[in-house]
Amino acid sequence: MFTIEHEFDASVITLVDEGATPLQEDVTINAFAETITIEQWDPRTDSISKLTLSPNQLRDLAAALNLPEGIYHSAP
């Protein structure tokens, strides 16, 4: 399951892990004009882990999900 919300300065996508255990914590993706952040609660450290991507990195990640093993160079 996932939700999409459009805030003033970002689109926010929340991914909810459903199904068989072990389940993972929700993942929140904040898409701003200049960066994309991915956040997930880490119960081991009792804090939120945060990853920041550029729009190009997000585009490459999306492309990589559908490609076979190899080395690729994306066009600018």
N, CA, C and O atoms as a GROMACS GRO file, in nm:
protein
  304
    1MET      N    1   0.084  -0.116   0.000
    1MET     CA    2   0.000   0.000   0.000
    1MET      C    3   0.089   0.123   0.000
    1MET      O    4   0.198   0.120   0.056
    2PHE      N    5   0.044   0.230  -0.062
    2PHE     CA    6   0.116   0.355  -0.057
    2PHE      C    7   0.020   0.471  -0.064
    2PHE      O    8  -0.094   0.458  -0.110
    3THR      N    9   0.067   0.586  -0.016
    3THR     CA   10  -0.013   0.708  -0.023
    3THR      C   11   0.069   0.815  -0.095
    3THR      O   12   0.193   0.811  -0.093
    4ILE      N   13   0.000   0.910  -0.157
    4ILE     CA   14   0.064   1.024  -0.222
    4ILE      C   15  -0.006   1.150  -0.172
    4ILE      O   16  -0.128   1.160  -0.176
    5GLU      N   17   0.073   1.245  -0.125
    5GLU     CA   18   0.021   1.374  -0.081
    5GLU      C   19   0.102   1.484  -0.147
    5GLU      O   20   0.223   1.472  -0.160
    6HIS      N   21   0.036   1.590  -0.189
    6HIS     CA   22   0.104   1.702  -0.248
    6HIS      C   23   0.106   1.817  -0.149
    6HIS      O   24   0.002   1.877  -0.120
    7GLU      N   25   0.225   1.847  -0.095
    7GLU     CA   26   0.244   1.956   0.000
    7GLU      C   27   0.280   2.082  -0.078
    7GLU      O   28   0.291   2.079  -0.200
    8PHE      N   29   0.299   2.192  -0.007
    8PHE     CA   30   0.334   2.318  -0.070
    8PHE      C   31   0.466   2.308  -0.147
    8PHE      O   32   0.475   2.355  -0.260
    9ASP      N   33   0.567   2.246  -0.085
    9ASP     CA   34   0.701   2.244  -0.147
    9ASP      C   35   0.749   2.105  -0.187
    9ASP      O   36   0.862   2.090  -0.231
   10ALA      N   37   0.664   2.002  -0.171
   10ALA     CA   38   0.708   1.866  -0.204
   10ALA      C   39   0.590   1.775  -0.229
   10ALA      O   40   0.479   1.799  -0.181
   11SER      N   41   0.616   1.670  -0.306
   11SER     CA   42   0.523   1.558  -0.316
   11SER      C   43   0.574   1.453  -0.219
   11SER      O   44   0.693   1.422  -0.217
   12VAL      N   45   0.484   1.396  -0.138
   12VAL     CA   46   0.524   1.301  -0.034
   12VAL      C   47   0.458   1.167  -0.063
   12VAL      O   48   0.335   1.156  -0.071
   13ILE      N   49   0.541   1.064  -0.079
   13ILE     CA   50   0.494   0.928  -0.102
   13ILE      C   51   0.533   0.845   0.020
   13ILE      O   52   0.648   0.848   0.062
   14THR      N   53   0.438   0.773   0.076
   14THR     CA   54   0.465   0.684   0.189
   14THR      C   55   0.436   0.542   0.146
   14THR      O   56   0.326   0.511   0.101
   15LEU      N   57   0.536   0.455   0.160
   15LEU     CA   58   0.522   0.313   0.127
   15LEU      C   59   0.502   0.235   0.256
   15LEU      O   60   0.584   0.244   0.348
   16VAL      N   61   0.394   0.159   0.263
   16VAL     CA   62   0.360   0.081   0.381
   16VAL      C   63   0.383  -0.066   0.349
   16VAL      O   64   0.327  -0.119   0.253
   17ASP      N   65   0.466  -0.133   0.429
   17ASP     CA   66   0.494  -0.275   0.409
   17ASP      C   67   0.377  -0.356   0.461
   17ASP      O   68   0.345  -0.351   0.580
   18GLU      N   69   0.314  -0.432   0.373
   18GLU     CA   70   0.202  -0.518   0.411
   18GLU      C   71   0.235  -0.660   0.371
   18GLU      O   72   0.311  -0.683   0.278
   19GLY      N   73   0.178  -0.754   0.440
   19GLY     CA   74   0.199  -0.893   0.402
   19GLY      C   75   0.256  -0.972   0.517
   19GLY      O   76   0.235  -0.942   0.635
   20ALA      N   77   0.330  -1.076   0.479
   20ALA     CA   78   0.385  -1.167   0.579
   20ALA      C   79   0.497  -1.099   0.658
   20ALA      O   80   0.566  -1.011   0.607
   21THR      N   81   0.514  -1.142   0.781
   21THR     CA   82   0.623  -1.090   0.863
   21THR      C   83   0.754  -1.150   0.817
   21THR      O   84   0.748  -1.258   0.759
   22PRO      N   85   0.868  -1.092   0.836
   22PRO     CA   86   0.887  -0.968   0.910
   22PRO      C   87   0.857  -0.845   0.825
   22PRO      O   88   0.902  -0.835   0.710
   23LEU      N   89   0.782  -0.754   0.881
   23LEU     CA   90   0.747  -0.631   0.812
   23LEU      C   91   0.850  -0.524   0.842
   23LEU      O   92   0.909  -0.522   0.950
   24GLN      N   93   0.872  -0.435   0.748
   24GLN     CA   94   0.965  -0.325   0.764
   24GLN      C   95   0.886  -0.198   0.798
   24GLN      O   96   0.766  -0.189   0.772
   25GLU      N   97   0.955  -0.100   0.855
   25GLU     CA   98   0.894   0.028   0.887
   25GLU      C   99   0.854   0.100   0.758
   25GLU      O  100   0.909   0.073   0.652
   26ASP      N  101   0.757   0.192   0.768
   26ASP     CA  102   0.714   0.271   0.653
   26ASP      C  103   0.832   0.348   0.595
   26ASP      O  104   0.923   0.388   0.667
   27VAL      N  105   0.829   0.369   0.463
   27VAL     CA  106   0.930   0.449   0.394
   27VAL      C  107   0.860   0.574   0.343
   27VAL      O  108   0.754   0.564   0.280
   28THR      N  109   0.918   0.691   0.369
   28THR     CA  110   0.863   0.817   0.322
   28THR      C  111   0.959   0.880   0.222
   28THR      O  112   1.077   0.897   0.251
   29ILE      N  113   0.906   0.914   0.104
   29ILE     CA  114   0.984   0.977  -0.002
   29ILE      C  115   0.932   1.119  -0.020
   29ILE      O  116   0.814   1.139  -0.049
   30ASN      N  117   1.021   1.218  -0.002
   30ASN     CA  118   0.985   1.358  -0.020
   30ASN      C  119   1.053   1.408  -0.147
   30ASN      O  120   1.176   1.414  -0.154
   31ALA      N  121   0.974   1.443  -0.247
   31ALA     CA  122   1.029   1.492  -0.374
   31ALA      C  123   1.019   1.644  -0.378
   31ALA      O  124   0.911   1.699  -0.400
   32PHE      N  125   1.133   1.710  -0.358
   32PHE     CA  126   1.143   1.855  -0.369
   32PHE      C  127   1.194   1.890  -0.508
   32PHE      O  128   1.228   1.800  -0.585
   33ALA      N  129   1.201   2.016  -0.542
   33ALA     CA  130   1.249   2.058  -0.675
   33ALA      C  131   1.396   2.021  -0.696
   33ALA      O  132   1.433   1.980  -0.806
   34GLU      N  133   1.478   2.033  -0.593
   34GLU     CA  134   1.623   2.011  -0.608
   34GLU      C  135   1.673   1.877  -0.556
   34GLU      O  136   1.777   1.828  -0.602
   35THR      N  137   1.601   1.816  -0.462
   35THR     CA  138   1.645   1.690  -0.402
   35THR      C  139   1.527   1.599  -0.374
   35THR      O  140   1.411   1.641  -0.373
   36ILE      N  141   1.559   1.474  -0.352
   36ILE     CA  142   1.461   1.374  -0.311
   36ILE      C  143   1.516   1.311  -0.184
   36ILE      O  144   1.631   1.267  -0.183
   37THR      N  145   1.437   1.306  -0.079
   37THR     CA  146   1.481   1.240   0.044
   37THR      C  147   1.399   1.114   0.066
   37THR      O  148   1.279   1.110   0.037
   38ILE      N  149   1.465   1.012   0.117
   38ILE     CA  150   1.401   0.886   0.152
   38ILE      C  151   1.428   0.865   0.300
   38ILE      O  152   1.543   0.865   0.343
   39GLU      N  153   1.321   0.846   0.378
   39GLU     CA  154   1.334   0.834   0.523
   39GLU      C  155   1.266   0.707   0.572
   39GLU      O  156   1.162   0.666   0.520
   40GLN      N  157   1.327   0.646   0.674
   40GLN     CA  158   1.268   0.528   0.737
   40GLN      C  159   1.308   0.524   0.883
   40GLN      O  160   1.424   0.548   0.917
   41TRP      N  161   1.211   0.495   0.970
   41TRP     CA  162   1.236   0.482   1.113
   41TRP      C  163   1.320   0.357   1.137
   41TRP      O  164   1.291   0.250   1.083
   42ASP      N  165   1.426   0.371   1.218
   42ASP     CA  166   1.511   0.258   1.254
   42ASP      C  167   1.493   0.230   1.402
   42ASP      O  168   1.546   0.304   1.485
   43PRO      N  169   1.419   0.125   1.437
   43PRO     CA  170   1.393   0.098   1.579
   43PRO      C  171   1.519   0.059   1.657
   43PRO      O  172   1.522   0.073   1.779
   44ARG      N  173   1.623   0.010   1.588
   44ARG     CA  174   1.747  -0.027   1.656
   44ARG      C  175   1.819   0.096   1.713
   44ARG      O  176   1.878   0.090   1.821
   45THR      N  177   1.813   0.207   1.638
   45THR     CA  178   1.881   0.330   1.683
   45THR      C  179   1.782   0.432   1.738
   45THR      O  180   1.823   0.538   1.788
   46ASP      N  181   1.653   0.401   1.730
   46ASP     CA  182   1.547   0.491   1.776
   46ASP      C  183   1.558   0.627   1.707
   46ASP      O  184   1.543   0.732   1.770
   47SER      N  185   1.585   0.623   1.575
   47SER     CA  186   1.597   0.747   1.497
   47SER      C  187   1.557   0.721   1.352
   47SER      O  188   1.539   0.606   1.310
   48ILE      N  189   1.543   0.829   1.278
   48ILE     CA  190   1.508   0.819   1.137
   48ILE      C  191   1.636   0.817   1.054
   48ILE      O  192   1.722   0.903   1.070
   49SER      N  193   1.646   0.718   0.965
   49SER     CA  194   1.757   0.714   0.869
   49SER      C  195   1.712   0.790   0.746
   49SER      O  196   1.600   0.773   0.698
   50LYS      N  197   1.800   0.875   0.694
   50LYS     CA  198   1.764   0.962   0.582
   50LYS      C  199   1.868   0.951   0.471
   50LYS      O  200   1.988   0.954   0.497
   51LEU      N  201   1.820   0.938   0.348
   51LEU     CA  202   1.904   0.933   0.230
   51LEU      C  203   1.860   1.046   0.138
   51LEU      O  204   1.740   1.064   0.117
   52THR      N  205   1.955   1.122   0.083
   52THR     CA  206   1.923   1.232  -0.007
   52THR      C  207   1.978   1.202  -0.146
   52THR      O  208   2.096   1.170  -0.161
   53LEU      N  209   1.892   1.212  -0.247
   53LEU     CA  210   1.930   1.187  -0.386
   53LEU      C  211   1.907   1.312  -0.469
   53LEU      O  212   1.821   1.394  -0.438
   54SER      N  213   1.985   1.325  -0.575
   54SER     CA  214   1.958   1.429  -0.674
   54SER      C  215   1.852   1.375  -0.770
   54SER      O  216   1.830   1.254  -0.775
   55PRO      N  217   1.786   1.462  -0.845
   55PRO     CA  218   1.690   1.412  -0.944
   55PRO      C  219   1.755   1.315  -1.044
   55PRO      O  220   1.690   1.220  -1.087
   56ASN      N  221   1.881   1.338  -1.080
   56ASN     CA  222   1.950   1.245  -1.172
   56ASN      C  223   1.970   1.108  -1.108
   56ASN      O  224   1.955   1.006  -1.175
   57GLN      N  225   2.006   1.105  -0.981
   57GLN     CA  226   2.023   0.978  -0.913
   57GLN      C  227   1.891   0.902  -0.904
   57GLN      O  228   1.889   0.780  -0.920
   58LEU      N  229   1.782   0.972  -0.880
   58LEU     CA  230   1.652   0.907  -0.875
   58LEU      C  231   1.615   0.850  -1.012
   58LEU      O  232   1.564   0.739  -1.021
   59ARG      N  233   1.641   0.926  -1.117
   59ARG     CA  234   1.614   0.878  -1.252
   59ARG      C  235   1.695   0.752  -1.282
   59ARG      O  236   1.642   0.656  -1.337
   60ASP      N  237   1.825   0.753  -1.244
   60ASP     CA  238   1.909   0.637  -1.265
   60ASP      C  239   1.861   0.517  -1.185
   60ASP      O  240   1.863   0.404  -1.235
   61LEU      N  241   1.817   0.540  -1.062
   61LEU     CA  242   1.765   0.432  -0.980
   61LEU      C  243   1.641   0.369  -1.044
   61LEU      O  244   1.630   0.247  -1.051
   62ALA      N  245   1.550   0.452  -1.090
   62ALA     CA  246   1.429   0.402  -1.155
   62ALA      C  247   1.464   0.320  -1.279
   62ALA      O  248   1.405   0.214  -1.302
   63ALA      N  249   1.560   0.367  -1.358
   63ALA     CA  250   1.603   0.293  -1.477
   63ALA      C  251   1.669   0.162  -1.438
   63ALA      O  252   1.646   0.060  -1.503
   64ALA      N  253   1.750   0.163  -1.333
   64ALA     CA  254   1.825   0.044  -1.292
   64ALA      C  255   1.733  -0.069  -1.247
   64ALA      O  256   1.770  -0.186  -1.259
   65LEU      N  257   1.616  -0.036  -1.197
   65LEU     CA  258   1.525  -0.140  -1.151
   65LEU      C  259   1.477  -0.230  -1.264
   65LEU      O  260   1.431  -0.341  -1.239
   66ASN      N  261   1.488  -0.183  -1.388
   66ASN     CA  262   1.439  -0.259  -1.504
   66ASN      C  263   1.549  -0.303  -1.598
   66ASN      O  264   1.520  -0.343  -1.711
   67LEU      N  265   1.675  -0.297  -1.556
   67LEU     CA  266   1.787  -0.332  -1.643
   67LEU      C  267   1.858  -0.456  -1.591
   67LEU      O  268   1.857  -0.483  -1.471
   68PRO      N  269   1.922  -0.532  -1.682
   68PRO     CA  270   2.002  -0.646  -1.637
   68PRO      C  271   2.133  -0.599  -1.576
   68PRO      O  272   2.167  -0.480  -1.581
   69GLU      N  273   2.206  -0.692  -1.517
   69GLU     CA  274   2.335  -0.662  -1.456
   69GLU      C  275   2.429  -0.598  -1.557
   69GLU      O  276   2.433  -0.639  -1.673
   70GLY      N  277   2.505  -0.498  -1.513
   70GLY     CA  278   2.599  -0.432  -1.603
   70GLY      C  279   2.634  -0.294  -1.553
   70GLY      O  280   2.590  -0.252  -1.446
   71ILE      N  281   2.714  -0.223  -1.631
   71ILE     CA  282   2.752  -0.085  -1.603
   71ILE      C  283   2.688   0.003  -1.708
   71ILE      O  284   2.696  -0.025  -1.827
   72TYR      N  285   2.624   0.111  -1.663
   72TYR     CA  286   2.550   0.197  -1.754
   72TYR      C  287   2.587   0.342  -1.729
   72TYR      O  288   2.625   0.379  -1.618
   73HIS      N  289   2.576   0.423  -1.832
   73HIS     CA  290   2.598   0.568  -1.821
   73HIS      C  291   2.472   0.635  -1.875
   73HIS      O  292   2.435   0.614  -1.990
   74SER      N  293   2.408   0.715  -1.792
   74SER     CA  294   2.285   0.781  -1.836
   74SER      C  295   2.318   0.907  -1.913
   74SER      O  296   2.420   0.972  -1.887
   75ALA      N  297   2.233   0.941  -2.006
   75ALA     CA  298   2.252   1.065  -2.085
   75ALA      C  299   2.218   1.185  -1.997
   75ALA      O  300   2.130   1.175  -1.911
   76PRO      N  301   2.285   1.299  -2.019
   76PRO     CA  302   2.258   1.418  -1.936
   76PRO      C  303   2.121   1.477  -1.959
   76PRO      O  304   2.085   1.576  -1.897
   0.00000   0.00000   0.00000
